[in-house]
């Protein structure tokens, strides 16, 4: 009987268990995570703060998932070292796990530059885990002035979660626009107006130069008083465990389409990996939930002796703020459609005869059609693209493409 060890217990790791069990119903599975909670949807932590969900409903696959899949779960336990030659993992609790196949789903860690005076801030937090949300829940009161550094999706989701819990919420960012890494100025403008209309104060094009206790001294010269600080500037792939073990690492852990690392019998999946973005034709870190789920499942299948590939990865985001829905995906090359109003924006991008990306704000209907076109690299001359641009459905697709997408039903 094979033993499978998985480092991590979030979406990629849970999907890895499912992949293993689809091939091997009997093998032993052990998961190791430093977190106190497992099998929850990280995008839901802002909704927990906002009181729109609770911990049981945040479960990704149900509270009995590990029991049903006969998987042993070690919480609050860190994987500290991998001996790839002897096929062993050394844990923080003193236990050593041998393995036949190992998958590292180590995710990412919050990154913040070394702000001057940051150590003088008493109540400071990040916002990437359920434990972060629980800590903020304990700390923030109805009179708290919250300063969030970072206007990406993590910082803005934190702002949304705290809006009704805090006295005030301000978000600052050196970039001139909100979510500047994912949206263009038109889309960002709609988002910014919507956030401000919902009580979030924005200080864009400005960031902290130094902290002095509960005061942030900004680059503009402005001084901002606060009670609670959240740093949400970004995350970095958690590659240290595999790098120390001798695996090939660039920005993320290098893996094949089968999610194999350069170490024999060792796989990796999720936000710690670096894979090919088919919309750009280049390698990169594709740190979003759908990719983590697909990678984890493929890794599990291959660990158990099957054959599954992750070869349709793209950058994508699906997010909402106070009822405003936003979806973006792929690479923004040459625009082939631009429709912008005060409240909505729809832009499609193409290159080389295929759709490469899109940005949708306010109206995200049928975004799955666009995502499928990007993932599948469908030649636009094989479909009625003019019809797809305006009102996406499967009808403008040729019979053979519809047959493939609908599993033989046309």
N, C-alpha and C positions, 0 to 999 in steps of 0.2 A: 504494500500500500504506500502510495506516494505521500510525502508531506509537503504542503505548500505553506510558505510564510509570506504574509503581506504586511508591509510597513505602512501604516495609515489605516483609517477607518471611515473616510468620507466617501464621496461619490465614486471616484475612480476605484477605490478599494472594494466598495460594495459591488460595483459592476464586475470587478475581477472575480469575486466570489461566485457571481452568477455565471460568468464565463467558464470557470473551472467546473462548476456543477453541471453545466450543459454537456460536458464531455466525460467527466469523472464523478459519479455520484458517491463514491466511497472514500476517496482520499482524505487525509487529515488536513484541515485548514486552521491556521493560527494567525490572528491579526494583532498587531501591536500599535498602540497609539499613545502619544503623550497627553492627549486631551482627556478631559473628564467625561466627555460625551462623544457618541459615535452615531453614524448613520442618520445625520440630519442635513437638511438643505441649507447651506450657508447663505444663499440669497434671502432666506426667510428671517435672518436675525434682525433686520430693521423692522419687519412686521411684528416680531416679538416685542421689541421696544415700544412700538406704537400700540400694543395691546390688541392687535388684529389676529394673533395666533398664540398658541401655547406650545410648550416643549413636546407633548405627545403628538400634536399635529405637524410638527416639524420633521418627524421621522420620514426618511426617504423611502424606505421599504417596509415599514411597520416595525413595532417594538419587538416582535418575535423573529425577525429576519435571521439573526445569527443562530438562534436555536433551531429554526426550521432547516437551515442549511448546514447544521452540525459544524459550526465554526466556533472555535474558541477565541474569545475576545479579551485582550489584556489592556485595560484602561490605565491611564496615568503611568504608563511605562514607555520609556524611550529606547529606541534602537540606537545603540551607541557606536557599534562597530560591526563591519561585515568582513569576514574572512572568506573571500570568494574561492580560494583554493581548497579549503577544507569544508566549504559550504556550511558556514555557521554564522549566526547572528548573535551578538552579545548585547544583553539588555541591561537597563539601569537597575532592575530589581535583582541582579546577580545571576539570572537565568541565562543559559545558552541554548539557542534553538538551532538544531540541524535542519537542513532543508534539501529537498530534491529540486525544487524550483522556488525562486524568490521574486516578488514584485515589490518595488519601492514606489509607493504613492505618497510621497512626502509633502506634496503641495508646495506652498510658498510661504514666505514670512514677510511681515510688514517692514517696509524700509522708510527711514527718515534721515535726512542729512543731520549732521551734528550741530544743531542749533546752539549758538552761544547761550548759556544760562538755562538750558533745558532742565538741568538737574535741580533748579530752584523751583520748578513747577511741582506742586504737591499732588494734584489730582490730574494725571495725564493717562491717556488710554490710546490703544489702537482699536481697529474695528474690523476684524477678519474672522473671529470665531464666536461661537455661542457664549463662551466664557467672557469675552469682551462685552457682549451685550448684557450679560448678567451683572458684571461689574458696574456698567453704566447705570443699569436699573437701580442698583443699590445706592449710587452716588448722586445722581441728578435729581433735583427737586424742582418744584414749581417756581422757585426764584433763581435757579441757577442760570448764569450767563455762560453759554457754551461757545467756545471758539473751535472751529474745525479747520485744520490746515490741509487743504487739498480739495479741489472741486471736480475730481473724477467721480466715477460711479460709486466708489466706496464711501467717500466723504459725503456725497449728496444723499445716498441712502441712509447714512447715519443721521444727517440733518432731518430727513423726512421722519425717521423713527423717533427723534427727540422733540420734534416741533411742539407736540401737545404735552410733553412731559417737562420741558424746561421753561424758564422764564423768557429766554431769548436764545436764538441760534444764529451765529454768523459763520460764513464760510469764506475763507480767503484762498487765493491761488495766484502764483506768479504769472500763469498763463492769462491772456486777455479774455478767454472765453471758458465757460463751463464745459466739462467733458471734451476738452480740445483734442484729446488723442483719438476720439471716436467720431466726433461731429464736426461739420463745417460751420462757418460763422452764421449762416442762415438758421440751421437747426439749433445751434447753441443759443441764438437770440430768442427763439421761441421758448426754449427751456428756461432761460434766465428770467424772462418776464413771468413765466408760470410760477417759478420758485418764489420770486419776490411777492407775487400776488397771494401766495400761501404762507407768508410770514417769515420766509428765510431771507436774511440780510446777506448780500454778496459783496465781497471786496476783491474784485478781480484785477489782474495786472499789478498786484501788490502781495507781498508775503512777509513773513517774520524775519527780521534781521537778528534780533536777540530777545530773550525772555528775561524778565526780572520779577520773579514770583508770579503774581497774578496779572502782570502787565506784559503785553506783547508790543515790542517796539518794531514798527513796520519799516520797510525800505523807503516808503514814501515820507517817513517822518511822523506818521500818525501813531498814536498810542491807543491800544485797545485793552480795556480791562475785562477780565474773564474769571470765572470760578472753576471751570472744567475745560481741559484741553483734550482734543482728539486729533492725533496725527494720522492722516489718511492720504499720504503723498503717493504711495504705491506699494507694490509687493515685488519680491524677487524669488525666482525658483529656488527651492530648498535642495541644493545639489550636494551639500557637504558630505553626507553619508556615503554616497556613491563615488564622489571624487576621491575621498580618502581611501576607498576600497580599490581604486585604480581604474574606475570606469572613465570612458571618454566623456568630457564635459565641455561644452561651449558656454553659451549663456544658460542653457538648460542641459539636462542629461541627454546625450545623443542616443537615439534609438532607431531601429529599423522600422519598416512598415508592420512588422510582427511585434513591435514594441520591445525587442531584445536590445539590451545594452551591449557594450563591448566585452562584458564579463560573461563567461559561460554559465547558463542556467539562471541568469539574473535579468529580470525585466523591469520596466518602469512605466508608469502611466500617470496622467493628470498634469497638474500645473508645474511640476518639476521637470517636465520633459521638453525637448526641442524636436519638432517634427516639421514636415513640409506643408506649407500653406499653398494649396492648389490654386488659389486665386492670384497669388503673386509669383508662384513658381520658385519660391525661396524658403529656406529653413528659418523657423522662428518658434517662439514660445506662444502656443495657442491656448491661453489660460482661461477657458470658459467651460461652464458645466457640460454642455452637450459633447464637447470634445473629450472631456475627462471620462464621461460615461462610455463613449465609444472606445476610447483607448483601453480603459479598464477591462471591458468585456473581451476585447481582442487579446489582450495580454493573458487573461485567464484561460481562454480557449487554447492558446498556444502553449501555455505552461502545462496544460493537461494533455498535450499531444495532438491537438487539432490544428486547424489552419484558418486563421482569420486575419485580415489586413485592415490597418487604419491608413487609408489612402485618399480620403476626401476631406481632410481637415481645412477649416478656414477660420479666420478671425470673425467673431460675431458677438453681438450683445442684444439682449432683449430685456428691457427694463421699463419701469414706470415710476413716475413721481406725482403724487397727489392726483392720480387719474389721467395724467398725460403719458401716453404710451410711445415708446421709442424703440425702433429696431434698426440695427446696422450690421452689415456683414461684408466680408471680402476686402478688396483693394480698390481704392478710389482712383481710377485711371481717367479715361475720357468720358465726360458726361454725355449720355444719350437721351436723357429725359430730366428736366428740371421744372418742377411745379411748386411754387412757394406762395403761401398766404400768411396772414398774421398769426395763424394758429396751426398751420400744417406745412410740412415740407416733404416732398417726394423727389428723390434723385436716384437715377440709375446710372451705372458706369459700365463701360465695355472696352475691350481691347482684343485684337487678334480674332475677331469674329465670335467671341463668347462674352457672356456677362461676367464681370469681375467683382462688382460690389453694388451696394445700395445703402441709402439712408432714408428712413421713414420716420416722420414725427407726426403724431396726432392721429393719423390713419394708417394702421399697419395691417389692414386686411390682406389676406392671401400672401403674406410675406414668405410663407413656406415654398411657394412656387418659385420666387426669385432665389431663395436659398438653394433649392434643388438644382436650378439652372447653373448656379455657380459651382456647387459640389460636383455635378456630373459633367461639367465643361461642355454642355450641350451647344452645338453649333447653332447660332441664331438664324442662319439661312435655312435650317431644317424646320423652323416653326414660323408662325405668323407673329413676329415679334412686335409689330405695331399694335396688334390686338392685345398681346400680353402686357405691354407697357401701360395700356389704359385701364384694362379690366382683367387682371390675371385670372385665368382658369385653365383647365386642361384642354378645352375645346380647340384653341389655336394650335395645339401640338399635333404632329402627324400621328397616324394610326399606330405605327410601330412604337413610337415614344409613349403614347397613352397606354398601350398594351403593357409595356415594361413597367410603367409607374403604377398601374392598377392591378398588377399581378395576373394579366391575361384577360381581364374584363374590360371591354371597350364599348 
